[in-house]
Amino acid sequence: MKKHFKTRLEAMDWIAGYAEDEAQFEVLREQINFNFIYTGTYFIELEENESIPEIVWLGK
């Protein structure tokens, strides 16, 4: 599923209602920021019936 937004505020409102917890909110917010930086548009891509990925630190 690819969801497009007209503004960053619209995207943040949608994410706030969609995310199950703070970690998911952060992951989706970062995806919006990344997509805007590299494409100039606000959008999010989610796989159908798949949970939102979480950030994993694989440092030393």
PAZA-24947 format. One record per residue (C-alpha): chain; x, z, y. Coordinates in nm, 2 decimals. Layout:
# residues N
chain;east;up;north
A;X;Z;Y
...
***
This chain:
# residues 60
chain;east;up;north
A;0.00;0.00;0.00
A;0.13;-0.09;0.34
A;-0.03;0.08;0.64
A;0.03;-0.05;0.99
A;-0.01;0.15;1.31
A;-0.04;0.04;1.67
A;0.14;0.35;1.82
A;0.37;0.62;1.70
A;0.10;0.88;1.79
A;-0.15;0.70;1.56
A;0.11;0.70;1.28
A;0.18;1.08;1.33
A;-0.19;1.16;1.32
A;-0.24;0.96;1.00
A;0.07;1.12;0.84
A;-0.05;1.47;0.94
A;-0.38;1.41;0.75
A;-0.22;1.24;0.45
A;0.08;1.46;0.38
A;0.03;1.75;0.13
A;0.31;1.96;0.28
A;0.59;1.98;0.54
A;0.84;1.80;0.32
A;0.62;1.50;0.26
A;0.54;1.49;0.63
A;0.91;1.47;0.71
A;0.97;1.20;0.46
A;0.69;0.99;0.60
A;0.79;1.05;0.96
A;1.15;0.94;0.88
A;1.01;0.62;0.71
A;0.81;0.54;1.03
A;1.11;0.60;1.25
A;1.34;0.39;1.02
A;1.08;0.10;1.00
A;1.04;0.10;1.38
A;1.41;0.10;1.45
A;1.48;-0.20;1.22
A;1.16;-0.40;1.26
A;1.00;-0.29;1.59
A;0.67;-0.21;1.42
A;0.52;0.11;1.30
A;0.43;0.09;0.93
A;0.46;0.29;0.61
A;0.49;0.16;0.25
A;0.35;0.37;-0.03
A;0.31;0.28;-0.39
A;-0.05;0.29;-0.53
A;-0.12;0.61;-0.72
A;0.23;0.74;-0.68
A;0.34;1.06;-0.52
A;0.53;1.07;-0.19
A;0.91;1.09;-0.26
A;1.09;1.39;-0.14
A;1.44;1.42;0.01
A;1.71;1.52;-0.24
A;2.06;1.63;-0.14
A;2.33;1.52;-0.38
A;2.63;1.66;-0.19
A;2.92;1.85;-0.34
***
